[in-house]
C-alpha cells in the first residue's frame, strides 16, 4: 500500500492507495483562454465498469460506465465521492474530474 496526500485549498486529504498497475492516458482539456491543453492521467481498472483516475499519483476521482454514458465522481474514495455528471465520452468525464479537482491547467 502507498499513501498519497492531496492539498486542496484549506482541506488536506490523505488516502491510502493500493499498489495496482496503471495505464497512462493523455486527456485534452479545453481551457478558458480557448486553448486546449493535454494532461497525462493514470487509470486503474477497479472492475469491469469503474476506473480510478489519478494525477501525479493522487486519486482525483472515478469514471463508471452507466448504460451508454460515463459517470464522473470526484473524490479520493469511491464510497464518499461526489457525482459530477454524465457524459457521452470518457474524455469528457475525465476533463470534468480535472476541473472539479482544481488542477491548474497552466502547468
QUIMO-V310465 format. One record per residue. RES is the residue in one letter. PSI is psi in degrees with one decimal (none if undefined). OMEGA is omega in whole degrees, -180 to 180 (999 if undefined). Layout:
res=RES psi=PSI omega=OMEGA
res=RES psi=PSI omega=OMEGA
This chain:
res=X psi=141.4 omega=174
res=X psi=153.0 omega=-178
res=X psi=133.7 omega=179
res=X psi=149.4 omega=-179
res=X psi=132.5 omega=-178
res=X psi=132.3 omega=177
res=X psi=120.8 omega=-180
res=X psi=105.1 omega=-178
res=X psi=-125.1 omega=180
res=X psi=3.7 omega=-179
res=X psi=132.8 omega=178
res=X psi=113.2 omega=-177
res=X psi=137.0 omega=176
res=X psi=128.6 omega=178
res=X psi=145.2 omega=177
res=X psi=123.8 omega=-175
res=X psi=119.1 omega=176
res=X psi=143.7 omega=180
res=X psi=106.2 omega=177
res=X psi=156.2 omega=177
res=X psi=140.1 omega=-178
res=X psi=145.5 omega=172
res=X psi=141.3 omega=178
res=X psi=129.8 omega=178
res=X psi=154.2 omega=175
res=X psi=132.6 omega=-180
res=X psi=130.5 omega=177
res=X psi=126.5 omega=-177
res=X psi=118.1 omega=176
res=X psi=137.3 omega=-177
res=X psi=168.6 omega=-178
res=X psi=-25.1 omega=-177
res=X psi=23.4 omega=179
res=X psi=23.6 omega=176
res=X psi=138.7 omega=177
res=X psi=125.2 omega=179
res=X psi=154.1 omega=180
res=X psi=127.8 omega=177
res=X psi=148.6 omega=178
res=X psi=128.1 omega=178
res=X psi=149.2 omega=173
res=X psi=134.3 omega=-177
res=X psi=126.4 omega=178
res=X psi=125.5 omega=176
res=X psi=117.3 omega=176
res=X psi=-38.7 omega=175
res=X psi=-168.6 omega=-175
res=X psi=-22.3 omega=-175
res=X psi=2.8 omega=-176
res=X psi=132.5 omega=176
res=X psi=139.7 omega=172
res=X psi=131.2 omega=-176
res=X psi=128.1 omega=-180
res=X psi=147.0 omega=175
res=X psi=118.1 omega=-176
res=X psi=41.2 omega=176
res=X psi=-6.1 omega=-179
res=X psi=134.2 omega=177
res=X psi=125.0 omega=178
res=X psi=-15.5 omega=180
res=X psi=-167.2 omega=-175
res=X psi=146.1 omega=175
res=X psi=123.5 omega=-179
res=X psi=144.7 omega=174
res=X psi=127.8 omega=-179
res=X psi=85.0 omega=-174
res=X psi=-121.5 omega=179
res=X psi=0.2 omega=-176
res=X psi=166.7 omega=174
res=X psi=128.1 omega=-179
res=X psi=126.2 omega=178
res=X psi=128.1 omega=177
res=X psi=118.0 omega=180
res=X psi=139.5 omega=178
res=X psi=165.4 omega=-177
res=X psi=-16.5 omega=177
res=X psi=134.4 omega=-176
res=X psi=-39.7 omega=-176
res=X psi=-30.9 omega=-177
res=X psi=15.4 omega=-179
res=X psi=158.0 omega=-178
res=X psi=129.0 omega=180
res=X psi=131.6 omega=-179
res=X psi=-14.2 omega=179
res=X psi=175.0 omega=178
res=X psi=141.3 omega=-175
res=X psi=150.9 omega=178
res=X psi=-30.8 omega=-177
res=X psi=143.4 omega=177
res=X psi=-41.9 omega=-179
res=X psi=-36.7 omega=178
res=X psi=-39.4 omega=177
res=X psi=-41.4 omega=178
res=X psi=-40.8 omega=178
res=X psi=-37.7 omega=178
res=X psi=-40.0 omega=178
res=X psi=-39.2 omega=178
res=X psi=-45.8 omega=179
res=X psi=-41.1 omega=-178
res=X psi=-32.8 omega=-178
res=X psi=-12.1 omega=178
res=X psi=31.6 omega=178
res=X psi=126.1 omega=180
res=X psi=131.2 omega=-176
res=X psi=2.3 omega=179
res=X psi=3.5 omega=-178
res=X psi=none omega=999
